[in-house]
């Protein structure tokens, strides 16, 4: 299981990445493009403002204290 902690991934293109079981903690993903398998992926304290998101996978990902692409807050 990979952990990405406190990273600046603004405007990153994660459309060909394998994110299954990854953990993103305290990460800035504003404006990122994410089209990936996010089965069992955790996003904790992540900012997705302006991001293009398309999550897919066998099970839902875990979202906690995130700012979604439309600027709404999900706790």
Backbone as ProteinMPNN parsed JSONL, in Angstrom:
{"seq_chain_A": "XXXXXXXXXXXXXXXXXXXXXXXXXXXXXXXXXXXXXXXXXXXXXXXXXXXXXXXXXXXXXXXXXXXXXXXXXXX", "coords_chain_A": {"N_chain_A": [[0.831, -1.171, 0.0], [0.702, 2.085, -0.979], [1.546, 5.292, 0.329], [0.801, 8.64, -0.029], [1.819, 11.559, 1.172], [1.214, 14.819, 2.23], [1.639, 16.208, -0.282], [2.125, 18.232, -3.212], [0.098, 18.129, -5.744], [-1.052, 19.676, -7.676], [-2.782, 20.305, -10.673], [-1.94, 17.899, -11.723], [-1.765, 15.007, -13.862], [-3.436, 12.221, -13.517], [-4.454, 10.114, -15.003], [-3.748, 7.706, -16.006], [-2.917, 6.096, -14.029], [-2.439, 3.598, -11.516], [-4.242, 3.446, -8.815], [-5.21, 1.822, -6.855], [-5.802, 0.873, -3.552], [-4.154, 2.9, -2.55], [-3.096, 5.615, -0.361], [-3.898, 8.895, 0.191], [-2.885, 11.641, 1.913], [-3.364, 14.796, 3.356], [-3.067, 16.276, 0.925], [-2.691, 18.364, -1.932], [-4.707, 18.609, -4.605], [-5.724, 20.349, -6.455], [-7.233, 21.197, -9.49], [-6.361, 18.897, -10.727], [-6.364, 16.029, -12.953], [-8.079, 13.146, -12.737], [-8.629, 9.964, -13.551], [-9.162, 6.989, -12.697], [-8.722, 3.647, -11.315], [-9.907, 3.42, -8.213], [-10.255, 1.617, -6.162], [-10.655, 0.85, -2.829], [-9.082, 3.032, -2.134], [-7.867, 5.724, -0.146], [-8.683, 9.027, 0.647], [-7.717, 11.582, 2.516], [-8.097, 14.625, 4.091], [-7.838, 16.145, 1.653], [-7.647, 18.395, -1.095], [-9.713, 18.932, -3.732], [-10.5, 20.997, -5.432], [-11.687, 22.282, -8.463], [-10.826, 20.062, -9.826], [-10.867, 17.315, -12.184], [-12.693, 14.608, -11.85], [-13.019, 11.098, -11.984], [-13.846, 8.414, -10.621], [-13.43, 4.923, -10.376], [-14.005, 1.407, -9.854], [-13.895, -1.699, -7.958], [-14.935, -1.365, -5.416], [-16.084, 1.367, -3.339], [-14.163, 4.38, -2.838], [-12.543, 5.842, 0.047], [-13.432, 8.799, 1.56], [-12.515, 11.53, 3.51], [-12.846, 14.494, 5.269], [-12.529, 16.227, 2.94], [-12.249, 18.635, 0.273], [-14.367, 18.94, -2.296], [-14.551, 18.907, -5.967], [-16.439, 20.852, -6.651], [-16.218, 22.698, -4.669], [-17.543, 22.012, -2.363], [-17.657, 20.768, 0.998], [-16.726, 17.715, 2.38], [-17.14, 15.753, 5.101]], "CA_chain_A": [[0.0, 0.0, 0.0], [1.483, 3.313, -1.089], [1.008, 6.477, 0.988], [1.26, 9.921, -0.546], [1.537, 12.43, 2.305], [1.594, 16.228, 2.148], [2.212, 16.455, -1.605], [1.506, 19.218, -4.092], [-0.212, 17.483, -7.019], [-1.905, 20.579, -8.447], [-2.777, 20.155, -12.134], [-1.331, 16.613, -12.105], [-2.572, 14.114, -14.701], [-3.411, 10.87, -12.954], [-5.457, 9.39, -15.772], [-3.244, 6.393, -16.409], [-2.261, 5.575, -12.831], [-3.09, 2.531, -10.759], [-4.326, 4.004, -7.471], [-5.881, 0.862, -5.979], [-5.265, 0.738, -2.192], [-3.26, 4.004, -2.177], [-3.587, 6.546, 0.655], [-3.508, 10.283, -0.013], [-3.115, 12.381, 3.145], [-2.948, 16.2, 3.347], [-2.551, 16.469, -0.429], [-3.335, 19.387, -2.749], [-4.971, 18.078, -5.947], [-6.525, 21.334, -7.185], [-7.055, 21.211, -10.934], [-5.814, 17.622, -11.223], [-7.218, 15.162, -13.759], [-7.96, 11.815, -12.153], [-9.504, 8.935, -14.113], [-8.389, 5.823, -12.263], [-9.309, 2.651, -10.423], [-9.647, 3.862, -6.845], [-10.751, 0.605, -5.234], [-10.05, 0.894, -1.488], [-8.181, 4.175, -2.005], [-8.279, 6.671, 0.89], [-8.35, 10.436, 0.462], [-7.936, 12.214, 3.813], [-7.63, 16.016, 4.08], [-7.407, 16.403, 0.278], [-8.351, 19.485, -1.759], [-9.981, 18.595, -5.129], [-11.146, 22.121, -6.107], [-11.396, 22.418, -9.884], [-10.301, 18.809, -10.385], [-11.733, 16.498, -13.033], [-12.645, 13.319, -11.171], [-13.792, 9.961, -12.465], [-13.397, 7.278, -9.833], [-14.061, 3.648, -10.707], [-13.392, 0.295, -9.147], [-14.734, -2.753, -7.397], [-15.601, -0.818, -4.235], [-15.934, 2.812, -3.216], [-12.994, 4.904, -2.143], [-12.84, 6.452, 1.335], [-13.209, 10.241, 1.549], [-12.687, 12.116, 4.838], [-12.386, 15.886, 5.335], [-12.036, 16.645, 1.629], [-12.955, 19.674, -0.464], [-14.65, 18.36, -3.604], [-14.293, 19.754, -7.126], [-17.384, 21.971, -6.678], [-15.9, 23.451, -3.459], [-18.291, 21.556, -1.188], [-16.8, 20.094, 1.975], [-17.229, 16.407, 2.792], [-16.451, 15.382, 6.332]], "C_chain_A": [[0.881, 1.241, 0.0], [0.786, 4.452, -0.363], [1.645, 7.714, 0.388], [0.853, 10.952, 0.49], [2.087, 13.824, 2.046], [2.277, 16.569, 0.825], [1.437, 17.527, -2.356], [1.32, 18.562, -5.458], [-1.159, 18.356, -7.84], [-1.66, 20.39, -9.936], [-2.084, 18.871, -12.601], [-2.297, 15.818, -12.974], [-2.399, 12.696, -14.169], [-4.441, 10.014, -13.674], [-4.958, 8.043, -16.276], [-2.504, 5.741, -15.238], [-3.102, 4.487, -12.18], [-3.095, 2.968, -9.298], [-4.969, 3.059, -6.46], [-5.104, 0.7, -4.672], [-4.299, 1.847, -1.779], [-3.914, 4.859, -1.091], [-3.018, 7.926, 0.368], [-3.88, 11.054, 1.242], [-2.562, 13.795, 3.002], [-2.349, 16.59, 1.994], [-3.371, 17.501, -1.185], [-3.473, 18.846, -4.17], [-5.836, 19.047, -6.752], [-6.182, 21.3, -8.67], [-6.491, 19.929, -11.52], [-6.846, 16.892, -12.078], [-7.005, 13.738, -13.264], [-9.036, 10.909, -12.742], [-8.805, 7.61, -13.813], [-9.236, 4.859, -11.445], [-8.927, 3.047, -9.002], [-10.239, 2.891, -5.822], [-9.956, 0.66, -3.931], [-9.024, 2.012, -1.321], [-8.74, 5.133, -0.961], [-7.789, 8.065, 0.541], [-8.721, 11.143, 1.761], [-7.293, 13.595, 3.792], [-7.057, 16.378, 2.708], [-8.268, 17.506, -0.32], [-8.47, 19.159, -3.248], [-10.577, 19.767, -5.916], [-10.707, 22.21, -7.563], [-10.859, 21.163, -10.54], [-11.346, 18.137, -11.272], [-11.623, 15.073, -12.513], [-13.536, 12.29, -11.838], [-13.236, 8.726, -11.763], [-14.143, 6.027, -10.273], [-13.381, 2.557, -9.896], [-14.408, -0.662, -8.586], [-15.495, -2.287, -6.165], [-15.31, 0.675, -4.154], [-14.626, 3.184, -2.529], [-13.469, 5.574, -0.85], [-12.472, 7.925, 1.259], [-13.474, 10.791, 2.943], [-12.059, 13.507, 4.86], [-11.766, 16.34, 4.017], [-12.873, 17.802, 1.096], [-13.115, 19.14, -1.876], [-14.473, 19.375, -4.722], [-15.229, 20.95, -7.208], [-17.28, 22.849, -5.431], [-16.751, 23.076, -2.251], [-17.347, 20.749, -0.292], [-17.46, 18.795, 2.398], [-16.433, 15.948, 3.997], [-16.586, 13.917, 6.6]], "O_chain_A": [[1.714, 1.417, 0.89], [-0.437, 4.569, -0.429], [2.868, 7.824, 0.305], [-0.338, 11.2, 0.675], [3.254, 13.996, 1.692], [3.362, 17.15, 0.812], [0.235, 17.698, -2.152], [2.269, 18.452, -6.235], [-1.972, 17.843, -8.609], [-0.523, 20.324, -10.402], [-1.684, 18.775, -13.761], [-3.513, 15.945, -12.832], [-1.357, 12.065, -14.35], [-5.205, 9.281, -13.046], [-5.711, 7.315, -16.922], [-1.588, 4.941, -15.432], [-4.328, 4.477, -12.292], [-2.074, 2.874, -8.617], [-5.243, 3.458, -5.328], [-3.904, 0.426, -4.681], [-3.672, 1.731, -0.726], [-5.133, 4.833, -0.92], [-1.801, 8.104, 0.31], [-5.055, 11.121, 1.603], [-1.422, 13.976, 2.576], [-1.261, 17.162, 1.928], [-4.598, 17.516, -1.094], [-2.473, 18.648, -4.86], [-6.594, 18.626, -7.626], [-5.016, 21.363, -9.06], [-6.173, 19.888, -12.709], [-8.049, 17.112, -11.942], [-5.906, 13.192, -13.354], [-10.221, 11.079, -12.456], [-7.957, 7.163, -14.585], [-10.311, 5.203, -10.954], [-7.752, 3.011, -8.637], [-10.671, 3.302, -4.745], [-8.731, 0.533, -3.936], [-8.173, 1.93, -0.435], [-9.952, 5.335, -0.892], [-6.627, 8.258, 0.185], [-9.902, 11.289, 2.075], [-6.101, 13.731, 3.514], [-5.927, 16.858, 2.61], [-9.475, 17.553, -0.084], [-7.464, 19.11, -3.955], [-11.124, 19.539, -6.995], [-9.514, 22.212, -7.864], [-10.472, 21.2, -11.708], [-12.547, 18.363, -11.126], [-10.605, 14.408, -12.702], [-14.671, 12.583, -12.212], [-12.297, 8.086, -12.235], [-15.349, 6.07, -10.514], [-12.312, 2.767, -9.323], [-15.616, -0.469, -8.717], [-16.595, -2.772, -5.901], [-14.403, 1.181, -4.817], [-14.065, 2.412, -1.751], [-14.659, 5.837, -0.682], [-11.335, 8.268, 0.934], [-14.541, 10.549, 3.507], [-10.89, 13.677, 4.513], [-10.617, 16.782, 3.982], [-14.052, 17.933, 1.423], [-12.129, 18.911, -2.576], [-14.269, 20.561, -4.464], [-14.856, 21.974, -7.78], [-18.169, 23.659, -5.172], [-16.688, 23.747, -1.221], [-16.384, 20.139, -0.756], [-18.642, 18.786, 2.741], [-15.216, 15.777, 3.93], [-16.067, 13.422, 7.6]]}, "name": "protein", "num_of_chains": 1, "seq": "XXXXXXXXXXXXXXXXXXXXXXXXXXXXXXXXXXXXXXXXXXXXXXXXXXXXXXXXXXXXXXXXXXXXXXXXXXX"}
